[in-house]
Amino acid sequence: MDRRAVESFFSHTARIKALVIGDLMLDEYLWGKAERISPEAPVQVVDVQSEEIRLGGAGNVVNNLVAIGCAVTVCSVIGDDDSGELLRSIFEEKGVDTSSLFSEPGRRTGKKSRVVASHQQIVRIDRETRASISVESESSIINNISSRAADYDVLVVSDYLKGVLTNRVLEAVITAGRNAGVPVVVDPKGSDYAKYSGATIITPNRKEAEQASGVMIADDVSLKTAADKLLNQLDLSALLITRSEAGMSLFMKNGTTLHIPTVAREVYDVSGAGDTVLALLSLGIAAGMSMDDAAALANTAAGIAVGKLGTSTVSPAEIMAEIARGHLDSDNKIKNLDTLVTIIESEREKGRKIAFTNGCFDLLHVGHVKYLQKARSFGDLLIMGLNSDASIRRLKGEKRPLIGQDERAHILAALDCIDYVVIFDEDTPLNLISALKPDILVKGGDYTIDGVVGREIVEAAGGRVELVQFVDGKSTTNIIEKILQNYSE
């Protein structure tokens, strides 16, 4: 999974609109100590120290989507009771659109109360209605989704078998998604998967896939047999089977299979991990990621989620930190422009001065290094704008560069004097300078200050231009000529 692509993805999630359809409930946690036995019965007595209410069921999917930063609308049916009102108010406080949330008189809003002592869940108390919603409620959801599906980038279906996702509702959701060209991502439940026919992708766990396919999964061969059966029977574009400590397996309609190993370092609680998978997979697909990358992103997020107690969200910062563990420091310095803008804004708020320089830096030599070290001395951070391969070919001819842009970026990022590298494809760095607005613009001594691209932008913002002399006789052209002279016949 490309780290820069994920950084870019997170910088654009606010543009994604997701509709979550499914069963809602409240998760209540009572945290305390259990240090004595009741005199009334041989049971533990829990002294409650704190209490917490979280969104459960499809609400936890909403929570994960909100934590990533996208715009969320929730569509479901709740009871006309105190728990239902509390659910609605929590959503509204989080900025979630509740215009598609319907109340049904006489229905009980689900609430699961968990008593936890010393990080161990002692008992869970469920209060809920499992019967199907009324015909009137079905019609409200169906009419709402049929008229609004095209307003969203993804339809996220979270089925907990609590009566909201009836066959009529599911058929309407999947049909509306297909008609509008909007992906439908489903976390299924039960053994009858026919109701999910036509969805874009579903995300059962191994046990659920066994039940739905009728195939006992014992190895990779039987796993693929079960997957192929579900793909064909349900007319899916893809199938993602979560396999606990074995990670995930993605099966595509075109026959492609991808096994993704788990990234969890320590498992405290698997509850809610499926919701995290559903949320991140849905966002990745909505953002235009390949299925492979969206599944890998979801897998990374799930590995973080299971390291937390209870249903929890995962933040972009946590995901990026986990991805960074698999990359070298030099790779972490290479950023997309949109990500770098955010970083620089934060650095500037801390009072740090930003220096910027740019160039091709093909065949790095001592002249380059001394130049860059001097450029870094002008500010607290040095950003390197690196010409892309296409840009260099336009400037220097088809035989250049000798070293590709990714290799050049990694070599430069390995230097301590460079804090960030950003590749640009234009002939000049004007767009970079306009976006980053550095405090100090550094160029080589072969320029005049008036001839430096971006000078007006920097000076208008109160910055300045610095010219640095190159080391005499040190250049890429000279190195090429020496190689040709020494090795030519």
C-alpha positions as CSV (number, residue, x, y, z in Angstrom):
1,M,0.0,0.0,0.0
2,D,1.5,3.3,-1.1
3,R,1.9,5.6,1.9
4,R,1.7,8.8,-0.2
5,A,-1.6,7.6,-1.8
6,V,-3.1,7.0,1.6
7,E,-2.0,10.4,2.8
8,S,-3.6,12.0,-0.2
9,F,-6.7,9.9,0.4
10,F,-7.0,11.2,4.0
11,S,-6.6,14.8,2.8
12,H,-9.7,14.4,0.5
13,T,-12.1,12.4,2.7
14,A,-14.1,15.5,3.6
15,R,-15.4,15.4,0.0
16,I,-16.8,11.9,0.3
17,K,-20.5,11.5,1.1
18,A,-21.5,8.2,2.7
19,L,-25.0,6.8,3.4
20,V,-25.1,4.2,6.2
21,I,-28.1,1.9,6.3
22,G,-28.6,-0.6,9.1
23,D,-29.5,-1.6,12.6
24,L,-28.7,1.0,15.3
25,M,-28.1,0.5,19.0
26,L,-26.5,2.1,22.0
27,D,-23.5,0.5,23.6
28,E,-23.4,1.2,27.3
29,Y,-20.2,0.5,29.3
30,L,-20.0,0.3,33.1
31,W,-16.4,0.4,34.2
32,G,-15.5,-0.7,37.7
33,K,-13.7,-2.9,40.2
34,A,-14.7,-6.4,41.2
35,E,-13.1,-7.2,44.6
36,R,-15.8,-8.9,46.6
37,I,-18.5,-11.5,46.3
38,S,-22.2,-10.7,47.0
39,P,-23.6,-12.0,50.3
40,E,-27.0,-12.5,48.4
41,A,-25.6,-14.9,45.8
42,P,-22.2,-16.3,44.7
43,V,-21.6,-13.5,42.2
44,Q,-19.1,-10.7,41.9
45,V,-20.0,-7.3,43.1
46,V,-18.8,-4.5,40.7
47,D,-18.2,-1.1,42.1
48,V,-18.9,1.1,39.1
49,Q,-16.3,3.8,38.7
50,S,-17.4,5.3,35.4
51,E,-20.0,5.0,32.7
52,E,-19.9,5.6,29.0
53,I,-22.4,5.5,26.1
54,R,-21.2,4.7,22.6
55,L,-22.9,4.3,19.2
56,G,-23.3,0.6,18.5
57,G,-24.3,-1.5,15.5
58,A,-24.4,0.5,12.3
59,G,-23.8,3.5,14.6
60,N,-20.2,2.3,15.1
61,V,-19.7,2.3,11.4
62,V,-21.0,5.9,11.3
63,N,-18.6,6.7,14.2
64,N,-15.6,5.3,12.2
65,L,-16.6,7.3,9.1
66,V,-16.9,10.5,11.1
67,A,-13.5,9.9,12.7
68,I,-11.9,9.7,9.2
69,G,-13.6,13.0,8.3
70,C,-16.2,12.2,5.6
71,A,-19.8,13.5,5.5
72,V,-22.2,10.9,6.8
73,T,-26.0,10.4,6.6
74,V,-27.6,7.7,8.7
75,C,-30.7,5.8,7.5
76,S,-32.5,3.5,9.9
77,V,-35.5,3.0,12.1
78,I,-35.4,3.6,15.9
79,G,-37.9,3.4,18.6
80,D,-39.9,6.3,19.8
81,D,-38.2,6.2,23.2
82,D,-35.5,7.8,25.4
83,S,-32.8,5.6,23.9
84,G,-33.9,6.6,20.4
85,E,-33.8,10.3,21.2
86,L,-30.3,9.8,22.8
87,L,-29.1,8.1,19.6
88,R,-30.5,10.9,17.5
89,S,-28.9,13.6,19.6
90,I,-25.5,11.9,19.6
91,F,-25.5,11.7,15.8
92,E,-26.5,15.4,15.6
93,E,-23.7,16.4,18.0
94,K,-21.2,14.6,15.6
95,G,-22.6,16.5,12.6
96,V,-24.3,13.4,11.1
97,D,-27.3,14.0,8.9
98,T,-30.3,12.4,10.6
99,S,-32.9,13.4,7.9
100,S,-33.2,9.7,6.9
101,L,-33.6,8.4,10.5
102,F,-37.2,7.3,11.2
103,S,-39.0,6.6,14.5
104,E,-41.5,3.8,14.8
105,P,-44.0,3.9,17.7
106,G,-43.9,0.9,19.9
107,R,-40.5,-0.2,18.7
108,R,-37.6,-0.5,21.3
109,T,-34.3,1.1,20.4
110,G,-31.5,-1.4,21.0
111,K,-29.2,-1.0,24.0
112,K,-26.5,-3.3,25.1
113,S,-25.0,-2.7,28.6
114,R,-21.6,-4.2,29.3
115,V,-20.1,-4.5,32.8
116,V,-16.3,-4.4,32.6
117,A,-14.0,-4.9,35.6
118,S,-10.2,-5.1,35.3
119,H,-10.4,-5.0,31.5
120,Q,-12.6,-8.1,31.6
121,Q,-16.2,-8.0,30.5
122,I,-18.3,-9.7,33.2
123,V,-21.8,-9.6,31.8
124,R,-23.8,-8.1,28.9
125,I,-27.4,-7.0,29.2
126,D,-29.4,-6.6,25.9
127,R,-32.6,-4.6,25.6
128,E,-33.9,-4.6,22.0
129,T,-36.6,-5.4,19.4
130,R,-35.6,-8.0,16.8
131,A,-38.8,-8.1,14.8
132,S,-38.9,-6.6,11.3
133,I,-39.8,-3.0,11.0
134,S,-43.3,-2.1,9.9
135,V,-44.4,-1.9,6.3
136,E,-44.7,1.9,6.8
137,S,-41.2,2.1,8.0
138,E,-40.0,0.0,5.1
139,S,-41.7,2.3,2.7
140,S,-40.1,5.4,4.3
141,I,-36.6,3.9,4.0
142,I,-37.2,2.7,0.4
143,N,-38.6,6.0,-0.8
144,N,-35.8,7.9,0.8
145,I,-33.0,5.8,-0.6
146,S,-34.5,5.5,-4.1
147,S,-34.7,9.3,-4.4
148,R,-31.4,10.1,-2.8
149,A,-28.9,7.4,-3.7
150,A,-27.3,9.4,-6.4
151,D,-26.4,12.1,-3.8
152,Y,-23.8,9.8,-2.2
153,D,-20.4,8.3,-3.2
154,V,-21.1,5.0,-1.4
155,L,-24.0,3.1,0.2
156,V,-22.8,1.3,3.4
157,V,-25.0,-1.5,4.6
158,S,-24.5,-2.8,8.2
159,D,-26.7,-5.8,9.0
160,Y,-27.1,-6.9,12.6
161,L,-30.3,-8.9,12.0
162,K,-32.3,-6.6,14.2
163,G,-35.2,-6.1,11.7
164,V,-34.3,-2.9,9.8
165,L,-32.7,-4.6,6.7
166,T,-35.7,-6.5,5.5
167,N,-35.6,-8.2,2.1
168,R,-37.6,-5.3,0.6
169,V,-35.2,-2.7,2.0
170,L,-32.1,-4.6,0.9
171,E,-33.4,-5.1,-2.6
172,A,-34.2,-1.4,-2.8
173,V,-30.8,-0.3,-1.6
174,I,-28.9,-2.5,-4.0
175,T,-31.1,-1.6,-6.9
176,A,-30.8,2.1,-6.1
177,G,-27.1,1.8,-5.9
178,R,-26.8,0.0,-9.2
179,N,-29.1,2.5,-11.0
180,A,-27.1,5.4,-9.7
181,G,-23.7,3.9,-10.3
182,V,-22.9,4.1,-6.6
183,P,-21.0,1.2,-4.9
184,V,-22.9,-0.8,-2.3
185,V,-20.7,-2.3,0.4
186,V,-22.3,-4.8,2.8
187,D,-21.4,-6.3,6.1
188,P,-23.7,-9.4,6.1
189,K,-25.2,-11.5,8.8
190,G,-27.0,-14.8,8.9
191,S,-26.8,-17.7,6.5
192,D,-29.2,-16.6,3.7
193,Y,-27.1,-14.3,1.5
194,A,-29.5,-14.2,-1.4
195,K,-30.8,-10.9,0.0
196,Y,-27.4,-9.3,-0.8
197,S,-27.4,-10.3,-4.5
198,G,-26.1,-7.6,-6.7
199,A,-24.1,-5.7,-4.1
200,T,-20.7,-4.5,-5.1
201,I,-18.8,-6.3,-2.3
202,I,-19.7,-8.1,1.0
203,T,-17.4,-8.6,4.0
204,P,-18.3,-11.8,5.9
205,N,-15.9,-13.4,8.4
206,R,-14.7,-17.0,7.9
207,K,-17.5,-18.6,9.9
208,E,-20.2,-16.5,8.2
209,A,-18.7,-17.4,4.8
210,E,-18.9,-21.1,5.7
211,Q,-22.5,-20.9,6.7
212,A,-23.6,-18.9,3.7
213,S,-21.7,-21.1,1.1
214,G,-22.2,-24.4,2.8
215,V,-18.4,-25.1,2.3
216,M,-16.3,-26.0,5.3
217,I,-13.2,-23.8,5.1
218,A,-10.1,-25.7,6.2
219,D,-7.4,-24.3,3.9
220,D,-6.8,-21.9,1.0
221,V,-8.4,-24.3,-1.5
222,S,-11.7,-24.7,0.4
223,L,-11.6,-20.9,1.1
224,K,-11.5,-20.2,-2.6
225,T,-14.2,-22.7,-3.3
226,A,-16.5,-21.0,-0.8
227,A,-15.6,-17.6,-2.2
228,D,-16.2,-18.5,-5.8
229,K,-19.5,-20.0,-4.9
230,L,-20.6,-16.8,-3.2
231,L,-19.3,-14.5,-5.9
232,N,-21.2,-16.4,-8.6
233,Q,-24.4,-17.0,-6.8
234,L,-24.7,-13.4,-5.5
235,D,-23.4,-11.6,-8.7
236,L,-20.8,-9.7,-6.6
237,S,-17.9,-7.6,-8.0
238,A,-15.7,-8.7,-5.1
239,L,-15.8,-10.6,-1.8
240,L,-13.7,-9.8,1.3
241,I,-13.5,-12.6,3.9
242,T,-12.0,-11.6,7.2
243,R,-10.1,-14.4,8.8
244,S,-9.1,-13.2,12.3
245,E,-5.4,-13.8,13.0
246,A,-5.0,-15.0,9.4
247,G,-5.8,-11.5,8.1
248,M,-8.1,-11.1,5.1
249,S,-8.7,-12.6,1.7
250,L,-10.0,-10.6,-1.2
251,F,-11.6,-12.4,-4.1
252,M,-12.5,-10.6,-7.3
253,K,-15.0,-11.5,-10.0
254,N,-12.2,-11.6,-12.6
255,G,-10.6,-14.5,-10.7
256,T,-7.9,-12.4,-8.9
257,T,-7.2,-13.4,-5.2
258,L,-5.3,-11.4,-2.7
259,H,-4.4,-12.7,0.8
260,I,-3.6,-9.8,3.2
261,P,-1.8,-10.8,6.5
262,T,-3.0,-9.3,9.8
263,V,-1.2,-6.3,11.1
264,A,-2.5,-6.5,14.7
265,R,0.3,-6.4,17.3
266,E,-1.8,-7.1,20.4
267,V,-5.5,-8.1,20.5
268,Y,-7.6,-6.8,23.4
269,D,-11.1,-6.8,21.9
270,V,-12.4,-7.9,18.5
271,S,-15.8,-6.3,19.0
272,G,-16.4,-3.6,16.4
273,A,-13.5,-4.6,14.2
274,G,-15.9,-5.6,11.5
275,D,-17.4,-2.1,11.6
276,T,-14.0,-0.6,11.1
277,V,-13.3,-2.8,8.2
278,L,-16.7,-1.9,6.6
279,A,-16.1,1.8,7.1
280,L,-12.5,2.0,5.7
281,L,-13.2,-0.4,2.8
282,S,-16.3,1.7,1.9
283,L,-14.3,5.0,2.0
284,G,-11.4,3.5,-0.1
285,I,-13.8,2.3,-2.8
286,A,-15.7,5.6,-2.7
287,A,-12.4,7.5,-3.2
288,G,-11.5,5.5,-6.3
289,M,-8.9,3.2,-4.7
290,S,-8.5,-0.2,-6.2
291,M,-10.2,-3.0,-4.3
292,D,-6.7,-4.3,-3.4
293,D,-5.7,-1.0,-1.8
294,A,-9.1,-0.4,-0.1
295,A,-8.9,-3.9,1.4
296,A,-5.3,-3.3,2.6
297,L,-6.4,0.0,4.2
298,A,-9.3,-1.7,6.0
299,N,-7.0,-4.4,7.2
300,T,-4.6,-1.9,8.7
301,A,-7.4,-0.1,10.4
302,A,-8.8,-3.4,11.8
303,G,-5.4,-4.2,13.3
304,I,-5.5,-1.0,15.2
305,A,-9.1,-1.4,16.3
306,V,-8.6,-4.8,17.9
307,G,-5.9,-3.3,20.1
308,K,-8.5,-1.2,21.8
309,L,-11.1,-2.3,24.4
310,G,-14.7,-2.0,23.2
311,T,-16.1,-0.6,20.0
312,S,-13.7,2.1,19.1
313,T,-12.8,4.3,16.2
314,V,-9.5,4.6,14.3
315,S,-8.0,7.9,13.3
316,P,-6.1,8.8,10.2
317,A,-3.1,9.6,12.3
318,E,-3.2,6.1,13.8
319,I,-3.4,4.5,10.4
320,M,-0.6,6.6,9.0
321,A,1.6,5.8,12.0
322,E,1.0,2.1,11.4
323,I,1.7,2.3,7.7
324,A,4.9,4.3,8.5
325,R,6.1,1.4,10.6
326,G,6.6,-0.5,7.3
327,H,8.5,2.2,5.6
328,L,12.0,3.6,5.9
329,D,12.5,7.2,7.2
330,S,13.4,8.4,3.7
331,D,10.0,7.3,2.4
332,N,8.2,9.1,5.2
333,K,9.7,12.4,4.0
334,I,8.2,12.1,0.5
335,K,4.8,13.8,0.5
336,N,2.1,14.7,-1.9
337,L,1.5,18.5,-2.2
338,D,-1.9,18.4,-0.5
339,T,-0.5,16.5,2.5
340,L,2.5,18.8,2.7
341,V,0.4,21.9,2.7
342,T,-1.3,20.6,5.9
343,I,2.0,19.7,7.5
344,I,3.5,23.1,6.7
345,E,0.5,25.0,8.1
346,S,1.0,23.1,11.4
347,E,4.7,23.8,11.4
348,R,4.2,27.5,10.7
349,E,1.7,27.8,13.6
350,K,4.6,26.6,15.8
351,G,6.7,29.6,14.6
352,R,9.0,27.5,12.4
353,K,10.5,29.1,9.3
354,I,10.1,27.2,6.0
355,A,12.9,27.2,3.4
356,F,12.2,25.9,-0.1
357,T,14.4,25.0,-3.0
358,N,13.9,23.0,-6.2
359,G,15.8,21.2,-9.0
360,C,16.4,18.0,-10.9
361,F,19.2,16.6,-8.7
362,D,20.1,13.9,-11.2
363,L,23.3,12.1,-10.1
364,L,23.7,13.5,-6.7
365,H,27.2,14.9,-6.0
366,V,29.0,16.9,-3.3
367,G,28.1,20.2,-4.9
368,H,24.4,19.3,-4.5
369,V,24.9,18.3,-0.8
370,K,26.8,21.4,0.2
371,Y,24.2,23.5,-1.6
372,L,21.3,21.8,0.2
373,Q,23.1,22.0,3.6
374,K,23.4,25.8,3.1
375,A,19.8,26.0,2.0
376,R,18.7,24.3,5.2
377,S,20.6,26.8,7.3
378,F,18.3,29.6,6.3
379,G,15.2,28.0,7.9
380,D,13.9,25.5,10.5
381,L,12.7,23.2,7.7
382,L,13.8,22.6,4.1
383,I,11.4,21.5,1.5
384,M,12.8,20.1,-1.7
385,G,10.7,20.5,-4.9
386,L,11.9,17.8,-7.2
387,N,11.3,17.9,-11.0
388,S,9.5,14.8,-12.3
389,D,11.0,12.6,-15.0
390,A,8.6,14.1,-17.6
391,S,9.6,17.7,-16.5
392,I,13.3,16.9,-16.8
393,R,12.9,15.5,-20.3
394,R,11.2,18.7,-21.4
395,L,13.9,20.8,-19.9
396,K,17.1,18.7,-20.6
397,G,16.1,16.4,-23.5
398,E,15.0,12.8,-23.9
399,K,18.2,11.3,-22.5
400,R,17.6,12.7,-19.0
401,P,17.1,12.0,-16.3
402,L,19.6,9.2,-15.7
403,I,17.9,8.3,-12.4
404,G,14.1,8.0,-12.1
405,Q,12.1,10.4,-9.9
406,D,11.3,7.9,-7.2
407,E,15.0,6.9,-6.8
408,R,16.0,10.6,-6.8
409,A,13.4,11.4,-4.2
410,H,14.5,8.6,-1.9
411,I,18.2,9.6,-2.2
412,L,17.4,13.2,-1.3
413,A,15.0,12.3,1.5
414,A,17.8,10.3,3.1
415,L,19.8,13.5,3.7
416,D,19.4,15.0,7.1
417,C,19.3,18.5,5.7
418,I,16.1,17.8,3.8
419,D,12.8,17.6,5.8
420,Y,10.4,16.9,3.0
421,V,10.5,16.1,-0.7
422,V,7.6,16.8,-3.1
423,I,7.7,15.8,-6.8
424,F,6.2,18.3,-9.3
425,D,5.5,17.8,-13.0
426,E,5.4,21.4,-14.2
427,D,8.4,23.1,-15.8
428,T,8.7,25.5,-12.9
429,P,7.9,25.2,-9.2
430,L,5.5,28.1,-9.3
431,N,2.4,26.1,-8.2
432,L,4.4,24.5,-5.4
433,I,5.5,27.9,-4.2
434,S,2.0,29.4,-4.4
435,A,0.6,26.5,-2.3
436,L,3.4,26.3,0.3
437,K,4.3,30.0,0.6
438,P,7.8,29.4,2.0
439,D,9.5,32.0,4.1
440,I,12.8,31.6,2.3
441,L,13.2,30.7,-1.4
442,V,16.7,29.3,-2.1
443,K,18.2,29.1,-5.6
444,G,21.7,28.6,-7.1
445,G,24.2,31.5,-7.6
446,D,23.8,31.2,-11.4
447,Y,20.4,33.0,-11.0
448,T,19.7,36.6,-10.3
449,I,17.2,37.5,-7.6
450,D,14.8,39.0,-10.2
451,G,15.0,35.9,-12.3
452,V,13.9,33.5,-9.5
453,V,10.5,31.9,-10.2
454,G,8.1,32.6,-7.3
455,R,10.1,35.6,-5.9
456,E,7.1,37.9,-6.0
457,I,4.9,35.4,-4.1
458,V,7.5,34.9,-1.4
459,E,8.3,38.6,-1.0
460,A,4.7,39.6,-1.0
461,A,4.1,37.3,2.0
462,G,7.1,38.9,3.9
463,G,9.7,36.3,2.9
464,R,13.0,36.6,1.0
465,V,15.1,35.0,-1.7
466,E,18.6,33.6,-0.9
467,L,21.2,32.7,-3.6
468,V,23.8,30.0,-2.9
469,Q,27.0,29.6,-4.9
470,F,27.6,26.1,-6.3
471,V,30.9,24.3,-5.7
472,D,33.2,25.0,-8.8
473,G,33.5,22.1,-11.2
474,K,30.9,19.9,-9.6
475,S,27.9,19.1,-11.9
476,T,26.0,16.2,-13.3
477,T,27.1,17.2,-16.8
478,N,30.7,17.0,-15.8
479,I,30.2,13.6,-14.2
480,I,28.5,12.3,-17.4
481,E,31.3,13.6,-19.6
482,K,34.0,12.0,-17.3
483,I,32.2,8.6,-17.5
484,L,32.0,8.8,-21.2
485,Q,35.7,9.8,-21.5
486,N,36.9,7.1,-19.1
487,Y,34.8,4.2,-20.4
488,S,34.4,5.0,-24.1
489,E,36.5,3.0,-26.6
